[in-house]
């Protein structure tokens, strides 16, 4: 094992080795996470709705998603005749790859991150914007009116909600003085950001829900209106990739929220004496946030498109701006 | 536009076929929409995909044989259709129904009305994107179906009424199960109101959406919760009392503006009123026979007859022409959803695609009933 590792390091060089091994690890994490989240979503939804949820395959039905995955892989990839073939095939890949890259800079614990770039946060938001492009590609290439409507909605929504999202994290950045994820976590050594910037955390979570197209902001794929939105025409593994990207996106969004507002890998205050590794704290916080997002999804009805935009432009952006100004003043005063 | 020839597109509009296979058209309704972006310019509901020719079928069936057809027109309030048809024939043939049978009919019909409204409630919120209340409602509705299954032997398409009475008597188990259900549903109102009625997103989605005002509703012959939501307290149970409704104490809830929220509130209050009716009817349930002596084949005298009852969706009338034989010469069902659906052409233009779903849902159509 050690010899093989040495061989790999000699072959690729130390930096590249970490990236390659890290990416393989991330790929595994993303898959396992998606499998777990789909199962969790179904279980959470079921228990909210007085049902049991999957229970047949494996203990508590935890292997259900693997079986579903096998089914999706084995299905025929149908390419309808009227689509723009190149874009149609590219879109599922385009939505999935950026998600994968974003994981490179997520600090899972004090030492467990693939690359601790000094522009870490920027990388995540730069790549998460790709999401929109892929959805637009998929919706446009499908040559289906429902898909197109879904794609157009998605672009308008994501572009609008990116503004308050970025505004809300600016106050965190002012405090940490860095875009580096590990520095942001270290800046919360005394008190988590969520305790003294609750509004920013709330804005972030709302906008992140909208960014990931989750209910009550799941307007691009609004099932009751647009059949399945931008991925109406997709089947088999291509559909699965959209699905995978959605759940991986949720993980990223929650992981970023954990890093920015909930102290990353740090233990909660007063629980520091527990011998729990940082990775566990990090994952625990992340999955609790994801649970909250799911809880919201299965409780609320969907907003209408114009209401969603009004909510963003008339409430979220002014609020985020005001918040930024106030906290800029406070931070200036403290320093 | 009804001939569906697409005119050359000169403006920035396009056509969208919503349905006949679409998650939210509740059956096989097709909405032919002309859209400008997401705004609807013209809307044309196209019906007939579920046409089975029930009215024509009646002409070749004995009066008794047509009974199962009646509940298959509207699969959600089959007992109310049953009741309407049976009462119409009884009026023709001059059959006296024993009081116990009338009470049983009213109890079962009101339970059916509640189950229909519960299903509407669930699917309407699902149309708006909230999935959870749907399953809560189905849990409650399941209870009603079990109760009705116990007495009538079927869960959806009942043939429980008979000319001159009902098929089977109520037993103690039915009565205690129904009383338990009344308790249970009353305890659920708080959940429903907290989950849905007070939800700010729901209010935004339903308030001032799809306004069908008094004038519009009357012009299109809308009945039921749509008309009452517009502020007209018209309910066949009060306006042209039939069966034992005059003896029972209940109110007709009405709205004011006629928007989707008013229709929602009207239906929710109607469920509570129906519970009251069931409760009173159970208390007063007289003893006696459940079926009058009726000849094997009903032969109503020559003439034409009309009888209306209040179905879950509005005024349901059966117009039957008899030529003196045991087959109806002509049977025409005036179904509430037909009029209620036509109003879409006036209400939809100017709204968003998302509102289409909300409005369609709030109107509560059952497509097989429209098509018949």
Contacts between the chains, C-beta under 8 A, distances in Angstrom:
chain1	res1	chain2	res2	distance
A	45	B	131	7.5
A	45	B	132	7.9
A	48	B	132	5.7
A	49	B	131	7.3
A	49	B	132	5.1
A	49	B	135	4.1
A	49	B	136	7.4
A	50	B	135	6.0
A	50	B	136	6.8
A	50	B	139	5.7
A	51	B	135	6.6
A	145	B	14	7.0
A	145	B	16	5.2
A	146	B	16	8.0
A	149	B	38	6.7
A	149	B	353	6.9
A	153	B	38	8.0
A	215	B	129	6.1
A	216	B	129	6.7
A	216	B	201	5.8
A	218	B	129	7.0
A	219	B	354	7.9
A	222	B	129	6.5
A	222	B	354	7.1
A	223	B	23	5.9
A	223	B	129	7.7
A	224	B	23	5.5
A	224	B	24	4.3
A	224	B	126	6.4
A	224	B	127	4.7
A	224	B	128	7.4
A	224	B	129	6.3
A	224	B	357	5.5
A	225	B	24	6.9
A	225	B	353	5.7
A	225	B	354	5.4
A	225	B	356	7.7
A	225	B	357	5.2
A	226	B	353	7.7
A	227	B	22	6.6
A	227	B	23	6.4
A	298	B	131	6.4
A	298	B	132	5.2
A	299	B	130	7.5
A	299	B	132	6.4
A	299	B	195	7.3
A	300	B	129	7.7
A	300	B	130	6.2
A	300	B	199	6.6
A	300	B	201	5.4
A	301	B	125	6.0
A	301	B	128	4.0
A	301	B	129	4.6
A	301	B	130	3.5
A	301	B	196	7.8
A	301	B	199	6.7
A	301	B	201	5.2
A	301	B	202	5.3
A	301	B	205	6.2
A	302	B	128	6.1
A	302	B	129	2.6
A	302	B	130	7.3
A	302	B	201	7.4
A	302	B	205	7.7
A	302	B	354	7.8
A	303	B	201	5.7
A	303	B	204	7.2
A	303	B	205	7.5
A	304	B	204	7.2
A	304	B	205	6.0
A	304	B	352	6.4
A	304	B	354	4.6
A	304	B	355	6.9
A	305	B	38	6.4
A	305	B	352	6.4
A	305	B	354	5.9
A	306	B	352	6.6
A	307	B	204	5.6
A	307	B	205	7.8
